[in-house]
Amino acid sequence: MKRNGITTSGSMRGRLFILTVAVVIILLCTTSLTGPGSMSADEQHGQGQNHQVQEPTPGEGADLGADETGSGSVNQPATVQCGVLKLDQPGGIGQIPLYCISGTFYGGFTPPNVPHTDLPTLRGVSLPVSELTRWGAFFLNGGSNHGYLLLAPRHWKVVTADIGMNGSVKIEMQDPSDPLIRATYLDTGSCGGCATQLIGSYFPDMRAWAEEQGMTPDTLTFEKRSVVNEHIVQYRLHKDAAAYRKYGAAYRFQGQDDNRFTMLEVEAPEPRMKDVESMLDFFAKYPTALVY
């Protein structure tokens, strides 16, 4: 009887093991057949607004607010090529290298620097085929299904990549051959007051609204400012006798209880204006966290 009991138990464990292996194989096959689709800028805008950034758990660290506080990463963030970003262009599918950034996360939540699946093919971004070898996509993973994606010349380096406790993001890049050529990306995250203050600063028609919310916008002097759509403006800031001008694009979203603001500013001399326009146009099409 004892021998029979042992035989029966072992047989049952064997059947359970075989069933478990079969389920795992089915899941793996299903996952491998499910690839990212092609995503337009409008679709990304909708997903970005429906997506709520996962809040890091409370802990020691910094928030990156309206004044872009936070001293930046202690060490220069590392970047590693982690695949390619595909672009659905008029002449076919183009691709540029994807560089994943190892950022600094304040608050105790640190996601892997590599996304868990391929990023979707992006539509609406057009780069001349002859120039694809110059460009790279730089990605800071923010969680299990979202991150922050910037277009820049592939030889640029990331000098700051921080995500604060409130989900605010600051990424700084520069041209190592001329460090005065640089770009700064800012996302206010869940800091609604920060977003309100910056919306009032970069969208002058919203200044009175921001003041009604109890925030005092900065007074900026724009040399040039153009409206891309109801959410985005592009601009050039006034700078006295400077060879390196500051160009930017700002994005706003106002919800009943959820105000959002992101921006990208690039400082460069006039001869690099073509690069600046490509970077700002990419931001204008994908200004929020990229959901993948």
VOLUMLO-344345 format. One record per residue (C-alpha): residue number from 1; x, y, z; chain; residue in three letters. Coordinates in nm, 4 decimals, always signed. Example, Ala and Ser with C-alpha at 12.3 -4.5 7.8 and 13.67 -1.06 7.14 Angstrom:
BEGIN
[1 [+1.2300 -0.4500 +0.7800] "A" "ALA"]
[2 [+1.3670 -0.1060 +0.7140] "A" "SER"]
END
This chain:
BEGIN
[1 [+0.0000 +0.0000 +0.0000] "A" "MET"]
[2 [+0.2756 +0.2432 +0.0828] "A" "LYS"]
[3 [+0.4505 +0.1593 -0.2436] "A" "ARG"]
[4 [+0.1308 +0.2158 -0.4393] "A" "ASN"]
[5 [+0.0788 +0.5517 -0.2648] "A" "GLY"]
[6 [+0.4221 +0.6735 -0.3660] "A" "ILE"]
[7 [+0.3655 +0.5572 -0.7248] "A" "THR"]
[8 [+0.0290 +0.7401 -0.7488] "A" "THR"]
[9 [+0.1683 +1.0659 -0.6065] "A" "SER"]
[10 [+0.4663 +1.0613 -0.8439] "A" "GLY"]
[11 [+0.2408 +0.9994 -1.1415] "A" "SER"]
[12 [+0.0226 +1.2968 -1.0476] "A" "MET"]
[13 [+0.3258 +1.5238 -1.0106] "A" "ARG"]
[14 [+0.4437 +1.4105 -1.3553] "A" "GLY"]
[15 [+0.1103 +1.4963 -1.5170] "A" "ARG"]
[16 [+0.1082 +1.8406 -1.3481] "A" "LEU"]
[17 [+0.4619 +1.9082 -1.4705] "A" "PHE"]
[18 [+0.3713 +1.8179 -1.8307] "A" "ILE"]
[19 [+0.0593 +2.0411 -1.8135] "A" "LEU"]
[20 [+0.2634 +2.3357 -1.6791] "A" "THR"]
[21 [+0.5239 +2.3021 -1.9564] "A" "VAL"]
[22 [+0.2478 +2.2948 -2.2197] "A" "ALA"]
[23 [+0.0900 +2.6158 -2.0845] "A" "VAL"]
[24 [+0.4275 +2.7953 -2.0819] "A" "VAL"]
[25 [+0.4966 +2.6902 -2.4448] "A" "ILE"]
[26 [+0.1542 +2.8191 -2.5538] "A" "ILE"]
[27 [+0.2136 +3.1550 -2.3813] "A" "LEU"]
[28 [+0.5572 +3.1931 -2.5376] "A" "LEU"]
[29 [+0.4248 +3.1200 -2.8853] "A" "CYS"]
[30 [+0.1373 +3.3661 -2.8404] "A" "THR"]
[31 [+0.3751 +3.6392 -2.7238] "A" "THR"]
[32 [+0.6167 +3.5875 -3.0127] "A" "SER"]
[33 [+0.3339 +3.6251 -3.2637] "A" "LEU"]
[34 [+0.2134 +3.9520 -3.1143] "A" "THR"]
[35 [+0.4302 +4.2348 -3.2471] "A" "GLY"]
[36 [+0.4018 +4.6125 -3.2111] "A" "PRO"]
[37 [+0.1858 +4.7856 -3.4681] "A" "GLY"]
[38 [+0.2382 +5.1048 -3.6600] "A" "SER"]
[39 [+0.1370 +5.4103 -3.4574] "A" "MET"]
[40 [+0.0436 +5.7558 -3.5784] "A" "SER"]
[41 [+0.1062 +6.0761 -3.3856] "A" "ALA"]
[42 [-0.2681 +6.1205 -3.3236] "A" "ASP"]
[43 [-0.2961 +5.7682 -3.1855] "A" "GLU"]
[44 [+0.0060 +5.8266 -2.9642] "A" "GLN"]
[45 [-0.1487 +6.1513 -2.8363] "A" "HIS"]
[46 [-0.4605 +5.9616 -2.7324] "A" "GLY"]
[47 [-0.2641 +5.6835 -2.5632] "A" "GLN"]
[48 [-0.0415 +5.9338 -2.3883] "A" "GLY"]
[49 [-0.3399 +6.1067 -2.2300] "A" "GLN"]
[50 [-0.5049 +5.7799 -2.1244] "A" "ASN"]
[51 [-0.1786 +5.6486 -1.9836] "A" "HIS"]
[52 [-0.1061 +5.7234 -1.6206] "A" "GLN"]
[53 [+0.2617 +5.7127 -1.5330] "A" "VAL"]
[54 [+0.3302 +5.4686 -1.2530] "A" "GLN"]
[55 [+0.4260 +5.6631 -0.9443] "A" "GLU"]
[56 [+0.7566 +5.5594 -0.7868] "A" "PRO"]
[57 [+0.7304 +5.4520 -0.4280] "A" "THR"]
[58 [+0.8127 +5.7271 -0.1754] "A" "PRO"]
[59 [+1.1753 +5.7567 -0.0816] "A" "GLY"]
[60 [+1.4750 +5.9827 -0.0728] "A" "GLU"]
[61 [+1.5381 +6.1868 -0.3831] "A" "GLY"]
[62 [+1.4377 +6.4888 -0.5862] "A" "ALA"]
[63 [+1.1384 +6.6174 -0.7763] "A" "ASP"]
[64 [+1.2032 +6.7987 -1.1028] "A" "LEU"]
[65 [+0.9614 +7.0879 -1.0970] "A" "GLY"]
[66 [+0.8742 +7.3965 -1.2971] "A" "ALA"]
[67 [+1.2108 +7.5578 -1.2358] "A" "ASP"]
[68 [+1.3870 +7.2417 -1.3590] "A" "GLU"]
[69 [+1.5349 +7.1841 -1.0168] "A" "THR"]
[70 [+1.7458 +6.8805 -0.9442] "A" "GLY"]
[71 [+2.1198 +6.8870 -0.9833] "A" "SER"]
[72 [+2.1175 +6.6088 -1.2409] "A" "GLY"]
[73 [+2.2654 +6.2639 -1.2263] "A" "SER"]
[74 [+2.5729 +6.2149 -1.0116] "A" "VAL"]
[75 [+2.7315 +6.0111 -1.2917] "A" "ASN"]
[76 [+2.6815 +6.0594 -1.6623] "A" "GLN"]
[77 [+2.4024 +5.8260 -1.7740] "A" "PRO"]
[78 [+2.5170 +5.5281 -1.9773] "A" "ALA"]
[79 [+2.3658 +5.4560 -2.3177] "A" "THR"]
[80 [+2.3714 +5.1279 -2.5058] "A" "VAL"]
[81 [+2.2343 +5.0399 -2.8478] "A" "GLN"]
[82 [+1.9347 +4.8193 -2.7787] "A" "CYS"]
[83 [+1.7756 +4.7710 -3.1193] "A" "GLY"]
[84 [+1.6335 +4.9934 -3.3919] "A" "VAL"]
[85 [+1.3442 +5.2361 -3.4214] "A" "LEU"]
[86 [+1.1392 +5.1812 -3.7365] "A" "LYS"]
[87 [+0.9870 +5.4767 -3.9211] "A" "LEU"]
[88 [+0.6952 +5.4310 -4.1607] "A" "ASP"]
[89 [+0.7992 +5.6829 -4.4270] "A" "GLN"]
[90 [+0.6530 +5.7652 -4.7698] "A" "PRO"]
[91 [+0.9258 +5.5638 -4.9456] "A" "GLY"]
[92 [+0.8925 +5.2610 -4.7164] "A" "GLY"]
[93 [+1.0099 +5.1543 -4.3724] "A" "ILE"]
[94 [+1.3304 +5.3247 -4.2605] "A" "GLY"]
[95 [+1.5153 +5.2589 -3.9392] "A" "GLN"]
[96 [+1.7630 +5.4295 -3.7087] "A" "ILE"]
[97 [+1.9539 +5.2854 -3.4105] "A" "PRO"]
[98 [+1.7781 +5.2887 -3.0746] "A" "LEU"]
[99 [+1.9918 +5.3854 -2.7747] "A" "TYR"]
[100 [+1.8618 +5.2964 -2.4279] "A" "CYS"]
[101 [+1.9529 +5.5282 -2.1409] "A" "ILE"]
[102 [+2.0329 +5.4170 -1.7860] "A" "SER"]
[103 [+1.8740 +5.7030 -1.5946] "A" "GLY"]
[104 [+1.8539 +5.8030 -1.2297] "A" "THR"]
[105 [+1.5214 +5.7275 -1.0603] "A" "PHE"]
[106 [+1.4411 +5.9042 -0.7341] "A" "TYR"]
[107 [+1.1968 +5.7220 -0.5138] "A" "GLY"]
[108 [+1.3022 +5.3576 -0.5141] "A" "GLY"]
[109 [+1.1411 +5.2424 -0.8423] "A" "PHE"]
[110 [+1.3967 +5.1584 -1.1128] "A" "THR"]
[111 [+1.2689 +4.9879 -1.4292] "A" "PRO"]
[112 [+1.5010 +4.8011 -1.6665] "A" "PRO"]
[113 [+1.6729 +5.0388 -1.9076] "A" "ASN"]
[114 [+1.5650 +4.8177 -2.2016] "A" "VAL"]
[115 [+1.1954 +4.8066 -2.3009] "A" "PRO"]
[116 [+1.0312 +4.4663 -2.2531] "A" "HIS"]
[117 [+0.9201 +4.4564 -2.6173] "A" "THR"]
[118 [+0.9990 +4.6269 -2.9475] "A" "ASP"]
[119 [+0.8801 +4.9851 -2.9813] "A" "LEU"]
[120 [+0.6000 +5.0411 -3.2336] "A" "PRO"]
[121 [+0.6781 +5.1565 -3.5860] "A" "THR"]
[122 [+0.6241 +5.5334 -3.5866] "A" "LEU"]
[123 [+0.4273 +5.7127 -3.8541] "A" "ARG"]
[124 [+0.4436 +6.0807 -3.9389] "A" "GLY"]
[125 [+0.8226 +6.1179 -3.9006] "A" "VAL"]
[126 [+1.0015 +6.1744 -4.2289] "A" "SER"]
[127 [+1.3805 +6.1798 -4.2518] "A" "LEU"]
[128 [+1.5635 +6.1782 -4.5867] "A" "PRO"]
[129 [+1.6995 +5.8312 -4.6580] "A" "VAL"]
[130 [+2.0414 +5.9843 -4.7184] "A" "SER"]
[131 [+2.0411 +6.1219 -4.3617] "A" "GLU"]
[132 [+1.9235 +5.8141 -4.1712] "A" "LEU"]
[133 [+2.2854 +5.7234 -4.0940] "A" "THR"]
[134 [+2.3228 +6.0505 -3.8996] "A" "ARG"]
[135 [+2.0315 +6.0075 -3.6615] "A" "TRP"]
[136 [+1.9609 +5.8031 -3.3517] "A" "GLY"]
[137 [+1.6609 +5.7545 -3.1218] "A" "ALA"]
[138 [+1.7349 +5.7911 -2.7490] "A" "PHE"]
[139 [+1.4964 +5.6156 -2.5102] "A" "PHE"]
[140 [+1.4595 +5.6467 -2.1320] "A" "LEU"]
[141 [+1.2409 +5.3621 -2.0099] "A" "ASN"]
[142 [+0.9911 +5.4861 -1.7533] "A" "GLY"]
[143 [+0.8091 +5.1675 -1.6569] "A" "GLY"]
[144 [+0.6587 +4.8457 -1.7864] "A" "SER"]
[145 [+0.4911 +5.0004 -2.0918] "A" "ASN"]
[146 [+0.6108 +5.3577 -2.1439] "A" "HIS"]
[147 [+0.9205 +5.5705 -2.1856] "A" "GLY"]
[148 [+1.0570 +5.8963 -2.3250] "A" "TYR"]
[149 [+1.1868 +5.9098 -2.6805] "A" "LEU"]
[150 [+1.4031 +6.1800 -2.8384] "A" "LEU"]
[151 [+1.5585 +6.2187 -3.1819] "A" "LEU"]
[152 [+1.9180 +6.3439 -3.1932] "A" "ALA"]
[153 [+2.2347 +6.3017 -3.3991] "A" "PRO"]
[154 [+2.3612 +5.9579 -3.3065] "A" "ARG"]
[155 [+2.7017 +6.0810 -3.1851] "A" "HIS"]
[156 [+2.5407 +6.3009 -2.9158] "A" "TRP"]
[157 [+2.5766 +6.1971 -2.5526] "A" "LYS"]
[158 [+2.3275 +6.2048 -2.2664] "A" "VAL"]
[159 [+2.4520 +6.4068 -1.9687] "A" "VAL"]
[160 [+2.1360 +6.3995 -1.7519] "A" "THR"]
[161 [+1.8463 +6.1548 -1.7370] "A" "ALA"]
[162 [+1.6401 +6.1874 -1.4196] "A" "ASP"]
[163 [+1.2870 +6.0889 -1.3160] "A" "ILE"]
[164 [+1.1632 +6.2469 -0.9925] "A" "GLY"]
[165 [+0.9344 +6.1079 -0.7250] "A" "MET"]
[166 [+0.6387 +6.2870 -0.8846] "A" "ASN"]
[167 [+0.7071 +6.1357 -1.2267] "A" "GLY"]
[168 [+0.8713 +6.4500 -1.3638] "A" "SER"]
[169 [+1.1435 +6.3908 -1.6224] "A" "VAL"]
[170 [+1.4532 +6.5827 -1.7271] "A" "LYS"]
[171 [+1.6856 +6.4688 -2.0059] "A" "ILE"]
[172 [+1.9847 +6.6716 -2.1219] "A" "GLU"]
[173 [+2.1994 +6.5902 -2.4269] "A" "MET"]
[174 [+2.4930 +6.7597 -2.5928] "A" "GLN"]
[175 [+2.7187 +6.7396 -2.8944] "A" "ASP"]
[176 [+3.0561 +6.6158 -2.7588] "A" "PRO"]
[177 [+3.2371 +6.8002 -3.0398] "A" "SER"]
[178 [+3.0780 +7.1272 -2.9207] "A" "ASP"]
[179 [+2.9181 +7.1035 -2.5719] "A" "PRO"]
[180 [+2.7473 +7.4406 -2.6218] "A" "LEU"]
[181 [+2.5176 +7.2635 -2.8695] "A" "ILE"]
[182 [+2.2695 +7.0946 -2.6400] "A" "ARG"]
[183 [+1.9088 +6.9880 -2.5917] "A" "ALA"]
[184 [+1.6904 +6.9776 -2.2806] "A" "THR"]
[185 [+1.3673 +6.7801 -2.2480] "A" "TYR"]
[186 [+1.1290 +6.8404 -1.9567] "A" "LEU"]
[187 [+0.8080 +6.6643 -1.8525] "A" "ASP"]
[188 [+0.6306 +6.7893 -1.5386] "A" "THR"]
[189 [+0.4773 +6.4495 -1.4670] "A" "GLY"]
[190 [+0.2014 +6.4566 -1.2054] "A" "SER"]
[191 [+0.3059 +6.7983 -1.0722] "A" "CYS"]
[192 [-0.0084 +6.9871 -1.1769] "A" "GLY"]
[193 [+0.1092 +7.3182 -1.0317] "A" "GLY"]
[194 [+0.4343 +7.2952 -1.2289] "A" "CYS"]
[195 [+0.2380 +7.2285 -1.5469] "A" "ALA"]
[196 [+0.0035 +7.5200 -1.4831] "A" "THR"]
[197 [+0.2898 +7.7631 -1.4243] "A" "GLN"]
[198 [+0.4717 +7.6566 -1.7416] "A" "LEU"]
[199 [+0.1566 +7.6560 -1.9545] "A" "ILE"]
[200 [+0.1060 +8.0183 -1.8521] "A" "GLY"]
[201 [+0.4691 +8.0967 -1.9374] "A" "SER"]
[202 [+0.4934 +7.9382 -2.2827] "A" "TYR"]
[203 [+0.1329 +7.9985 -2.3897] "A" "PHE"]
[204 [+0.0774 +8.3707 -2.3221] "A" "PRO"]
[205 [-0.2950 +8.3406 -2.3951] "A" "ASP"]
[206 [-0.3123 +8.1089 -2.0905] "A" "MET"]
[207 [-0.1350 +8.3471 -1.8523] "A" "ARG"]
[208 [-0.4570 +8.4764 -1.6933] "A" "ALA"]
[209 [-0.5818 +8.1186 -1.6508] "A" "TRP"]
[210 [-0.2584 +8.0181 -1.4730] "A" "ALA"]
[211 [-0.2839 +8.3184 -1.2412] "A" "GLU"]
[212 [-0.6424 +8.2228 -1.1579] "A" "GLU"]
[213 [-0.5047 +7.8851 -1.0494] "A" "GLN"]
[214 [-0.2679 +8.0630 -0.8090] "A" "GLY"]
[215 [+0.0485 +8.0268 -1.0210] "A" "MET"]
[216 [+0.2726 +8.3096 -1.1437] "A" "THR"]
[217 [+0.4026 +8.2433 -1.4963] "A" "PRO"]
[218 [+0.7465 +8.3597 -1.6095] "A" "ASP"]
[219 [+0.7637 +8.6446 -1.8573] "A" "THR"]
[220 [+0.9499 +8.5151 -2.1619] "A" "LEU"]
[221 [+1.0621 +8.7192 -2.4622] "A" "THR"]
[222 [+0.9931 +8.5330 -2.7840] "A" "PHE"]
[223 [+1.1704 +8.6421 -3.1002] "A" "GLU"]
[224 [+0.9467 +8.4095 -3.2966] "A" "LYS"]
[225 [+0.6505 +8.1941 -3.2030] "A" "ARG"]
[226 [+0.4196 +7.9786 -3.4154] "A" "SER"]
[227 [+0.1213 +7.7603 -3.3284] "A" "VAL"]
[228 [+0.1537 +7.4013 -3.4549] "A" "VAL"]
[229 [-0.1863 +7.2896 -3.3248] "A" "ASN"]
[230 [-0.4078 +7.3477 -3.0222] "A" "GLU"]
[231 [-0.1580 +7.1682 -2.7968] "A" "HIS"]
[232 [+0.1848 +7.2653 -2.9355] "A" "ILE"]
[233 [+0.3808 +7.5813 -3.0125] "A" "VAL"]
[234 [+0.7308 +7.6260 -3.1526] "A" "GLN"]
[235 [+0.9398 +7.9293 -3.0671] "A" "TYR"]
[236 [+1.2759 +8.1028 -3.0599] "A" "ARG"]
[237 [+1.3745 +8.2843 -2.7425] "A" "LEU"]
[238 [+1.5425 +8.6234 -2.7454] "A" "HIS"]
[239 [+1.9119 +8.6175 -2.6667] "A" "LYS"]
[240 [+2.1338 +8.9249 -2.6926] "A" "ASP"]
[241 [+2.4223 +8.8997 -2.9398] "A" "ALA"]
[242 [+2.4460 +8.5213 -2.9127] "A" "ALA"]
[243 [+2.5885 +8.2902 -3.1781] "A" "ALA"]
[244 [+2.3973 +8.0029 -3.0180] "A" "TYR"]
[245 [+2.0228 +8.0617 -3.0309] "A" "ARG"]
[246 [+1.7636 +7.8787 -2.8215] "A" "LYS"]
[247 [+1.4842 +7.7098 -3.0152] "A" "TYR"]
[248 [+1.2021 +7.5178 -2.8561] "A" "GLY"]
[249 [+0.8669 +7.3455 -2.8711] "A" "ALA"]
[250 [+0.6165 +7.3242 -2.5858] "A" "ALA"]
[251 [+0.3172 +7.0962 -2.5365] "A" "TYR"]
[252 [+0.0174 +7.1507 -2.3098] "A" "ARG"]
[253 [-0.2768 +6.9393 -2.2047] "A" "PHE"]
[254 [-0.5482 +7.0623 -1.9739] "A" "GLN"]
[255 [-0.7907 +6.8244 -1.8134] "A" "GLY"]
[256 [-1.0442 +6.8710 -1.5401] "A" "GLN"]
[257 [-0.8049 +6.7412 -1.2769] "A" "ASP"]
[258 [-0.4959 +6.6716 -1.4845] "A" "ASP"]
[259 [-0.2743 +6.9417 -1.6385] "A" "ASN"]
[260 [+0.0308 +6.8244 -1.8342] "A" "ARG"]
[261 [+0.3275 +7.0053 -1.9855] "A" "PHE"]
[262 [+0.6331 +6.8894 -2.1796] "A" "THR"]
[263 [+0.8946 +7.0838 -2.3718] "A" "MET"]
[264 [+1.2121 +7.0430 -2.5744] "A" "LEU"]
[265 [+1.4664 +7.3228 -2.6134] "A" "GLU"]
[266 [+1.7705 +7.3046 -2.8390] "A" "VAL"]
[267 [+2.0579 +7.5534 -2.8268] "A" "GLU"]
[268 [+2.2605 +7.5675 -3.1475] "A" "ALA"]
[269 [+2.4136 +7.8077 -3.4013] "A" "PRO"]
[270 [+2.2287 +7.9067 -3.7183] "A" "GLU"]
[271 [+2.4185 +7.6616 -3.9472] "A" "PRO"]
[272 [+2.2729 +7.3710 -3.7443] "A" "ARG"]
[273 [+1.9153 +7.4902 -3.7917] "A" "MET"]
[274 [+1.8229 +7.1922 -4.0100] "A" "LYS"]
[275 [+1.9106 +6.9511 -3.7280] "A" "ASP"]
[276 [+1.7171 +7.1641 -3.4795] "A" "VAL"]
[277 [+1.4070 +7.1585 -3.6996] "A" "GLU"]
[278 [+1.4202 +6.7782 -3.7310] "A" "SER"]
[279 [+1.4482 +6.7367 -3.3526] "A" "MET"]
[280 [+1.1633 +6.9784 -3.2798] "A" "LEU"]
[281 [+0.9400 +6.8281 -3.5488] "A" "ASP"]
[282 [+0.9918 +6.4817 -3.3978] "A" "PHE"]
[283 [+0.8983 +6.6187 -3.0537] "A" "PHE"]
[284 [+0.5893 +6.7876 -3.1978] "A" "ALA"]
[285 [+0.4664 +6.4532 -3.3310] "A" "LYS"]
[286 [+0.5502 +6.2540 -3.0158] "A" "TYR"]
[287 [+0.5558 +6.5029 -2.7249] "A" "PRO"]
[288 [+0.4317 +6.2781 -2.4461] "A" "THR"]
[289 [+0.5470 +5.9513 -2.2911] "A" "ALA"]
[290 [+0.5618 +5.6871 -2.5653] "A" "LEU"]
[291 [+0.3360 +5.3945 -2.4804] "A" "VAL"]
[292 [+0.4617 +5.0646 -2.6220] "A" "TYR"]
END
